[in-house]
Amino acid sequence: MMETNVTSASASPLAEAVLGESGQNVNLCYQCGKCAAGCPVSYAMDYKPVQLIHAIRLGMDDLVLNSKTMWLCASCETCTTRCPQEVDVAKVMDAVKITALRKGIKPAIPQVASFYKAALSNIKICGRMYELGMIMGLKMRTFEFFKDAAMGMKMFRKGKLKMIPSLTGAMRTRRIFRRVKNIEDKNHSTA
Amino acid sequence: MAAKYAYYPGCSLHSTGSEYDVSFRAVCDKLGVGIEEIKGWVCCGTSPAHCTSKLLSLALPYENICLAAKMGVNDLVAPCAACFARLKTAQYEAAEDPKVADQISEALEKPLPESVNILSPLEIFCNGQDISKAVTEELSGLKVVCYYGCLLTRPSKVMQFDECEYPMAMDEILRSVGITTLDWSYKTECCGGALAMTRTDVVLKLTRDILDEAKAVGANAIAVGCPLCHVNLDTRQEEVEAEYGTNYGLPVFYFTQLMALAFGVPADKLGLQKHFISADGLLSAVSPA
């Protein structure tokens, strides 16, 4: 007789959203805690990765989407590599961030979201990351004008920062960004 | 010399990590490895892309794989560990799911090429040839810990690179050019990566742990293969010392800089002066082998 695998059926719409975004089924998690044990940043998180996954399964949307956890994820992939159930935890973190942004929820660590935005708009416009421009863009978003100023000056003196963006490939990246957005909008409206 | 490898430097090797670019080129030159930079390459999207759009994070790397395929070579070399990981991830995801491959192809308005091997310099330099023959300088005073960071080996099912929790590729290369490398348990610990821009406190803590461990096993230098790791370990080292009242003074090298030094390339041709932690004292003992 075939047994129904109760762990793979999902009652949580958030778990479904994560599955749709990342292909990762959090219901496979049996709470061993290896992701939390190996995570280098878990000490600074409000919920450990294993707890966030459990909250996703329980449908605790508010707790999950307002958590600091996914914004602190450094994408080091230790959790992903060690999960005995082969849940790609780092991808789950990405999916939760994307879901939160799509729902218009203010990120619990706004600087991190600002960094993503500053970096991506820089890549889109310049084709390649123009670090000085990206840092300026980030400061305009976070108002942390003096953060790392001394270090930045020293890097500049040592010739580690370029003054002028190359703009090579900028036409291509603008087009790729636009087309990706169109495809994603289309997928989302049909989903 | 006909190029065997399409070379994808990525953004960092054109700016904050330019030492990695010049030293990689110098080593290729010494070993007769033919490389040609991909013309018109674009940013791989790095973590801001995969944190906000899966399709974007796959399409940007694939644009570069397409450009490499157009050059008519089978092998693409990406020294930056983060670029290397994004290129391999794009290829892995497209191979796993035809729907994903179709979407990437739709975004780029072209078919995806087959059979481009994405390689790290660590793979091409330990590819069977005896690199010890090129050694002219003795660097025996160095006691190096190899810091691989996260993205060379993880996630293992995608990267298929060495032993993911305890890689040896960099150790073996440096040992074969006469440099002592030490065993230590922080080879693949995370430095915090791009959190340096936003949550510097986290990076200072993680970096301190790495520097502490390097000191504890008796290292006098660290070798890396990732420009982001280099920024955090070298550029932020004095900040870590100020924050935690410690004193390390540990020079951080790209492993290609150490190889090039062993092959007799002068230090001033390798961008060593761009490092925050000076290696002058340590390297004053370098002598012809």
Contacts between the chains, C-beta under 8 A, distances in Angstrom:
chain1	res1	chain2	res2	distance
A	21	B	54	7.1
A	22	B	54	7.2
A	23	B	97	7.7
A	40	B	189	6.4
A	40	B	190	4.3
A	40	B	192	7.3
A	40	B	206	5.5
A	41	B	190	7.7
A	41	B	192	7.3
A	41	B	195	7.5
A	41	B	202	5.9
A	41	B	206	7.8
A	44	B	199	7.5
A	44	B	201	7.9
A	44	B	202	5.7
A	72	B	195	7.3
A	72	B	199	6.8
A	72	B	202	7.0
A	74	B	150	7.8
A	74	B	190	5.4
A	74	B	192	5.5
A	74	B	193	4.9
A	74	B	194	7.5
A	74	B	195	5.5
A	74	B	202	7.6
A	75	B	47	5.0
A	75	B	50	7.2
A	75	B	51	7.2
A	75	B	150	7.7
A	75	B	193	6.8
A	76	B	150	4.0
A	76	B	151	8.0
A	76	B	154	7.0
A	76	B	190	3.7
A	76	B	193	7.0
A	77	B	150	5.9
A	77	B	151	7.2
A	77	B	154	3.8
A	77	B	155	4.8
A	78	B	150	7.3
A	78	B	154	6.7
A	78	B	190	6.9
A	80	B	154	6.9
A	80	B	155	4.5
A	81	B	154	4.9
A	81	B	155	5.1
A	81	B	156	5.4
A	81	B	164	5.8
A	81	B	165	7.8
A	88	B	155	7.0
A	90	B	155	7.6
A	94	B	50	5.8
A	94	B	51	5.4
A	94	B	52	8.0
A	94	B	54	7.3
A	97	B	51	5.5
A	97	B	52	7.0
A	98	B	51	7.7
A	98	B	52	6.2
A	98	B	53	7.2
A	98	B	54	7.8
A	101	B	52	6.8
A	109	B	198	7.2
A	109	B	199	7.1
A	111	B	197	7.9
A	111	B	198	4.0
A	111	B	199	7.3
A	112	B	195	7.7
A	112	B	198	5.0
A	112	B	199	7.2
A	114	B	198	7.6
A	115	B	48	6.9
A	115	B	194	7.0
A	115	B	197	5.2
A	115	B	198	5.0
A	116	B	48	4.1
A	116	B	51	5.6
A	116	B	52	5.3
A	117	B	48	7.9
A	119	B	46	7.2
A	119	B	48	4.0
A	120	B	45	7.8
A	120	B	48	5.2
A	120	B	49	6.6
A	120	B	52	6.7
A	120	B	56	7.8
A	123	B	42	7.7
A	123	B	43	4.5
A	123	B	45	6.6
A	123	B	48	7.8
A	123	B	49	7.7
A	123	B	60	7.6
A	127	B	42	5.2
A	127	B	43	6.9
A	128	B	11	4.8
A	128	B	14	6.9
A	128	B	41	7.6
A	128	B	42	6.3
A	128	B	43	4.9
A	129	B	11	3.7
A	129	B	12	7.7
A	129	B	15	7.8
A	129	B	43	5.1
A	129	B	46	7.4
A	131	B	11	7.6
A	131	B	15	5.4
A	131	B	16	6.3
A	135	B	197	7.9
A	138	B	197	6.5
A	142	B	198	7.8
A	147	B	200	7.5
A	148	B	200	7.3
A	151	B	235	6.4
A	151	B	236	7.5
A	151	B	239	7.1
A	154	B	235	8.0
A	154	B	276	6.9
A	155	B	16	7.0
A	155	B	235	6.6
A	158	B	273	7.4
A	158	B	274	4.8
A	158	B	276	7.5
A	159	B	18	7.8
A	159	B	274	6.1
A	160	B	15	6.8
A	160	B	16	4.9
A	160	B	18	7.3
A	160	B	235	7.9
A	160	B	274	5.7
A	161	B	15	6.4
A	161	B	16	6.9
A	162	B	14	7.2
A	162	B	15	4.8
A	166	B	14	7.1
A	168	B	40	6.0
A	168	B	41	7.6
A	168	B	42	7.8
A	169	B	40	5.4
A	169	B	41	6.5
A	169	B	42	3.8
A	169	B	43	7.8
A	172	B	40	7.2
A	172	B	42	5.6
A	172	B	63	6.4
A	173	B	42	5.1
A	173	B	43	7.0
A	173	B	60	7.3
A	176	B	42	7.7
A	176	B	56	7.5
A	176	B	59	5.4
A	176	B	60	6.5
A	176	B	63	6.4
A	176	B	107	6.0
A	176	B	108	6.6
A	177	B	56	6.9
A	179	B	59	7.9
A	179	B	106	7.3
A	179	B	107	4.7
A	179	B	108	7.8
A	179	B	109	7.3
A	180	B	53	6.4
A	180	B	55	5.0
A	180	B	56	4.7
A	180	B	59	5.7
A	180	B	107	5.0
A	183	B	55	6.2
A	183	B	103	5.8
A	183	B	106	6.1
A	183	B	107	5.9
A	184	B	53	6.6
A	184	B	55	6.1
